[in-house]
Each structure stands twice: as structure tokens, then as C-alpha cells.
């Protein structure tokens, strides 16, 4: 079984688990053992799923400005949590492949494995919610037909992205590619690098 064949069902499981209650304040109940890649994949997609709904809510034109500010702060934290999880998953890949003999002509990829997996996690959410639109009973046939066309593209994208991720991992395992782990170094979250924050000290 390839990595994406293992990971994608976990993403789908998360999305279904979340939508049992469909509440941004519900606590995560991760069924996997802490310290495993499955645990991290489940947590990663849970963060993405909750944030998906944050983004829906904050776009309500009638939202109370005070509530919107609170939600914006939650989105900021969610983005940082997402980045932290991606870096943790990359550390897992790094540990897994650290003893691979890299070929002299090996090349580096444009993104790390975990950031590609991040895109697959988001794609699972797009597919789920586009399928919801296709299945709506209160929408016009024209709306559902347009959403079906978009869904077909998303499903093709999932196939292509999964193939690309698995090929990247195969290349790393064979020493044809190598990976580096770069920290994101987001400056706006750091009181010492965000001028709005450090100028107020």
C-alpha cells in the first residue's frame, strides 16, 4: 500500500467524524496512538476541517465585528497549528529516510513531502464539500451540474497529486531525490519580527 492509499482514508475518516456534530467547538477525539504518523495525519486534517468551517463563518456579511475578530484570532492560531503539524510530519519523513544513500545526481523537489500531503488533506475537504453541493436537494440543476464538473476536476486532481506524492517518496527511497526540512519562520507571529508588535514594546 502506498503512502497516499494509507493517508487519504484517514482524511476521509476525519471529515466524517467532524460532520457527525459539525461544530467548530467540538473537541478532537483522535482514535490513533500518539506518536504515530496516523495520529499526526488525523490531527492535521482535523485542523484543516475546523478551519474550513471557520472560513465559511467569517464570510457571513452579517457577522458581528467583535465575533469576527475573535474568529480571526482563532484562524491565525489554526494556521500556526497547521504549519507546526506539517513540520512534524516532515520530521517523520526525514527520520524515515535519513539513512538512505543519496545518488550523486539526486535532485531536490520544489516542496517537501509533508507540504504535498497538506495539499492532499485540503483536497479531501474540497471533494467532500463539492459532493455536498452536487447532492443538494434545494439547489437548481444548473448549480448541481456546474458543481459536478468541478468535482470531476477535483477527483482527477486527487489522482494526479496522489501519484506525484507516491512517486516523490519512491524517488527519495531510491536516492534519486533528497529532502530538506525548512521551518516556515512566519514573521508576523513573532513579537521580535512583526513591527506592529515590537514597536509597541
C-alpha positions, 0 to 999 in steps of 0.5 A: 500500500502506498503512502497516499492509499494509507493517508487519504482514508484517514482524511476521509475518516476525519471529515466524517467524524467532524460532520457527525456534530459539525461544530467548530467547538467540538473537541478532537477525539483522535482514535490513533496512538500518539506518536504515530504518523496516523495520529499526526495525519488525523490531527492535521486534517482535523485542523484543516476541517475546523478551519474550513468551517471557520472560513465559511463563518467569517464570510457571513456579511452579517457577522458581528465585528467583535465575533469576527475578530475573535474568529480571526484570532482563532484562524491565525492560531489554526494556521500556526497549528497547521504549519507546526503539524506539517513540520512534524510530519516532515520530521517523520519523513526525514527520520524515515529516510535519513539513512538512505544513500543519496545518488550523486545526481539526486535532485531536490523537489520544489516542496517537501513531502509533508507540504504535498500531503497538506495539499492532499488533506485540503483536497479531501475537504474540497471533494467532500464539500463539492459532493455536498453541493452536487447532492443538494436537494434545494439547489437548481440543476444548473448549480448541481451540474456546474458543481459536478464538473468541478468535482470531476476536476477535483477527483482527477486532481486527487489522482494526479497529486496522489501519484506525484506524492507516491512517486516523490517518496519512491524517488527519495527511497531510491536516492534519486531525490533528497529532502530538506526540512525548512521551518516556515519562520512566519514573521508576523507571529513573532513579537521580535519580527512583526513591527506592529508588535515590537514597536509597541514594546 
